[in-house]
Structures are given as C-alpha cells and as structure tokens.
Amino acid sequence: MEKLAILEGLLFVVGDEGITLDNICEIMGVNKKEAQELLKKLREEYNQVNRGIRISFIGESFKLTTKQEHKDYYQKLIVTKGTNSLSQAALETLAIIAYNQPITRIEIDELRGISSINMIRKLMAKDLIKISGKSNLPGKPNLYRTTREFLDYFGLSTLGDLPELPNVIDKNNSEEQELFTSIYKEDEDAIS
C-alpha cells in the first residue's frame, strides 16, 4: 500500500506536467509491469463515485485531472464572486507569460523566484493562458502563452498593445551615477 501512496504523491507533485511510465519506474525502483499495476489500482480507487479526481494519460504522461462529470461545478467556481479577480501573484505570473511567451513553467519559476504551478493552473482555469506546445528542452516541458480571453480581459487588441516595460537597469544613466558619487564626495573644507 505504501507504493500506492508514493505514486499518488508523485502524480500530485508533477501537476499538469505529468509523469511518464519510465519516470515512475526509475523513481520508484519498479519494473513497468509493477508500475502499470500500481497505476491500475490507483485509477480504480479514483474511479469510485466518492472521488473528485482521476488519473488520465495525456501527452505520453500520467497526471491527475478532475472528473468530467463535475465540470459544471468547476465552471461555477471560476465565475463565483471573489474568485474571479486576480491576485498579485496571478498578475505577476500572467505578466511574465505575456512578455516572454512562449515560456516554460521552470522559466516562469526562475523569474518569479517561487513555484508558479498553482498560479498557472488558476490562469488556465480562467482561460487567460494555454499550453501552446512543447519546448525542445530536456523533458519536453509545456510552453505557455496568453489567450484571446487574456486580450479581452485587459482590453487589448493585440499583444503589441501591451505597455512597454521600463528599462530597470540603465548603466549609462548619468543621473544615477552623479547621485552615487555626490553622496560619497568628501567635503574638502572639513579635511583642511
């Protein structure tokens, strides 16, 4: 039974990226037949009426997904007052995607300095971003980009309407340089 718990944990941790059968075998130290049996047992548990998630095989990977028959409730969650606004973290994640698309989750995490998987899920549930393909990086991670709904949400015609980002670091900015040198300038009268 412990192996089922480990498998469930692995499926939860990988999120929407999913995990291949080979990765399950390598991580858990089991052969393909045993990994398939574990997946089958766990899938049977999730297929019971009192469970809200299931194991799906999508894009060569196994992942946890919600049950199709509960779709109406998930859609209500998205449009419910209080859940329809975007948090600061969601806006930050969305801005990173909008200005750097297509982009992988790992690249988003590196720019944010924190895991973005939950924000990506929320933004996908609100149809503001979508998976637009696979990267050529090792592991073939998903690439994310904004959607037409993103443009509608922010009242933009095209991505070209996004405001330009300010140049945060300008090494040739003489005003900054003068400020730095003026602060540390010695008072010659005080020395003599």
Helices and strands as residue ranges (DSSP letters): H 2-14, G 15-17, H 21-28, H 32-46, E 53-58, E 61-66, G 68-70, H 71-79, H 88-100, E 103-104, H 105-112, H 117-125, E 129-134, E 142-146, H 148-154, G 159-161, H 174-183, H 188-191
